[in-house]
């Protein structure tokens, strides 16, 4: 496939699409329920603002976390301006929504009321706020026991300005960055992604009018920009210039994505290019139409087909490599120092750290790659459970660029990690892979 065909298809597959209609319906019903109480207006859908990724039009298909502001009547400010005001206003909003949605999980969470719908898995975060004369909003914070200022309109305006200046490429790149986040398990908030994309276009005009035929170079340079960013715990958000938190380091995975971009560009027009772009952006990248009939059974499964992806945490895995008579070695250390992984080793993949609070479920994928895996008809790639809690036991049997992925499932996939398993020899003792 041509580069333009790959990226045209990727962007089409990332569109929110018909989901937008369902989101709008939920948004309006929430607004009606609140206006009925706060303004005694039946059926009124005014006084709301969609913010976050959906409000900035940088969300992608499968978006489930939706942020909205409900604009409070200015006449009630004095009733809620005290230290107890933030909690009382949030509890009032919670109670209004519980009366409307009796079988839905609804709770106060510091600055918002979370509404977790079951039927389509949407999670609305409703933030009651008072509008200020400069267009900003005062919102409640139950931890600080006071009101803080947010400026989402400025963030929306900055996104639109950059998008217009770059011939819509700002939003295209922001959506692709979200696909990379979900495919690689990078724990990044939407506002941070949009801020970094905005900062990327601020330091280059090379892609202000680029078409999809040049998107391979654009994403290559974007990941080069990300990997070279200095480590810091926060950024000034686009437009509002308010602080946005960095939840986890993104540079290491951006460096891997950059390397895969180089491989994909080098293999342009070949099946290998599609596969590399898929490693970066996930299953929204189409398979190559040139890929002919396979001599092996393609048994690979994709976690995206089983669960919604909502990366909100970080999981890290490693592997203990052992053999009778040998001291155990960590696989990541072997990869770092260039020590080869040979056949006939016992492999114990395990979770070294996870930021998600239990309970959750772990799923694994063990994918065998290369001519030997295909010759043996042992590609594998099914989604499987742990061999024992927190652990997946395997064995190194034959040469190839194997991959192991781990998924933390809590409603949807909330964290994921991957480790390459390059086996450089083949066992003569065993005809199979464990």
ABEGO torsion letter per residue (X at the ends): XBAAAAAAAAAAAABAEAAAAAAAAAAAAAAAAAAAAAAGBBGBABGBBBBEAAAAGABBBGBABBBBBBBBBAAAAAAAABAAAAAAAAAAAAAAAAAABAABBBBBBGABBBBBBAAAGBBBBBBBBBBBAAGBBBBBBAAAGBBBBBBAAAAAAAAAAAAAAAGGAAAAAAAAAAAAAAAAGBBBBAAAAAAAAAAAAAABAAAAABBAAAAAAAAAAAAAAAAABBBBABBBBBGAGBBBBBABBAAAAAAAAAAAAAAAAAABGBAAAAAAAAAAAEAABBBBAABBBBABBBABBBAAAABBBBBABBBBBBBBBBBBGBBBBBAAAAAAAGBBBBBGBBBBBBBABBABBOBBBBBBBBBBBEAAAAAAGAAEGBBBBBABBGBBBBBBABBEBBBBBBBBBBGBBABBBBBBBBBABBBAABABBX
